[in-house]
Amino acid sequence: MADKKAEKKDEHGDAEKKGEAKKGGGFLTKLPVLLGGVMMVEAVVLVVGLKMLGFGQPKEVVAAQLAEHDEAEAHADESHGEADAHAAPAGDGHGAEAGKDGAAPVKKYDKKKSYEVPLVEFRAPNKMSGRTFLYDISIFVLAKGESVKKVQDALKDREALIKDRVRTIIAQSDPEKLGGGSEPGLETLRRQIKYQLDEIVGVGLIEEVLVPKCIPFRTDY
């Protein structure tokens, strides 16, 4: 009898173990299906979210933006070309030509004519008479058309030196010759300035020195 009860208990225990094993195996069998379902739900939510955020048609959006950008650039280039066509003159008709790369027009000079070129305009002191005079002076030079550009460049490059030489000439001159007393035409002053300019600019480039203003002012009252 005892053996039969033991056998029944063993059979009952084996049945319970088999039932538990079946339950465990059923859960493990269903687990991949559940995971697959969760992943599908997440994929659907992601796609819907992307569409709502505007990522549904990226290629079309980029293409539209590029088309608008190209159209704007073409319109800007066209407007720029029209502005250049209106702004670029063929010539002013008064002896000037347009410079290269949009530079200022270059003036033409007649080789046979003489042109006035500004030299200096400033005040220089003189104390040769024992009194201090300040001479308000303005000086021009005459140059042929073929030499004007060269003279202008030389005067600009040596501007400080030329002012220094003119100031020295005035400081060492006889006040009678500067004030128009003994030399109303200021011949000595003109000659001395031309000599210095021939040394600085070059002999033969300057025809004449003009002194339209040379006014003395006393400063030691």
C-alpha positions, 0 to 999 in steps of 0.5 A, a space after each residue: 500500500 505504501 508503495 502505491 501511495 508513493 507511486 501516486 505522489 510521484 505521478 502527481 508531482 510529475 504532472 505538476 512539473 509538466 504543467 509548469 513546464 508547459 506554462 513556462 514554454 508557452 510564455 517564452 513562445 509568446 514573448 517574441 510575438 509581444 516584442 515584435 508587436 511593441 516594435 511595430 507600434 514604436 515604428 508607426 509612432 515614429 513615422 507619424 511623428 516625422 510626418 507631423 514634423 515636416 520630414 515627410 518630403 525632404 527632397 521636395 522641400 530642398 529642391 524648392 529652396 534651391 530653386 528659389 535661391 537660384 532665381 534670386 541670384 539670377 535676378 540679382 545678377 541681372 540687376 547688377 548688369 543693368 546698373 553697370 550698363 547705365 553707370 559705365 560712360 563711354 567718355 565725357 567728350 571733354 578730353 577725358 577717358 574712363 579709367 580701367 576697372 571703374 577708376 576715375 576718368 583720365 584727363 587728356 592733355 594737348 601736347 601743344 598747349 601749356 597747362 598750369 599745375 599748382 606747386 605750393 600755397 602756404 605762409 613762409 617767414 622772412 627776417 632779413 630786414 630785422 623785422 619778421 614778415 610772414 609771406 602768404 604765397 601761392 605758386 604755379 608752374 607751366 608745363 607742356 601737355 606732354 609733360 604735365 602728368 610727369 610733372 604732377 607725379 614728381 611734384 606729388 612725390 617730392 612735395 615736402 622737399 619742394 616746400 622746404 626749398 621754397 621756404 628757404 628761398 623766401 627766408 633768404 630773399 631781400 624783402 624789397 624784392 619780395 614785396 614788389 618794391 624793386 622787382 614788381 615781377 618777382 623775377 629773382 624769386 621766380 628764377 630761384 624757384 625754377 632752378 630748384 625745380 629743374 634740379 628736383 623734377 628735371 630740366 626742361 619739364 617746367 616752362 615757367 614759374 607763376 607767382 599770383 600771390 605774394 603778400 607780406 604780413 608783419 608779425 612783430 608789432 
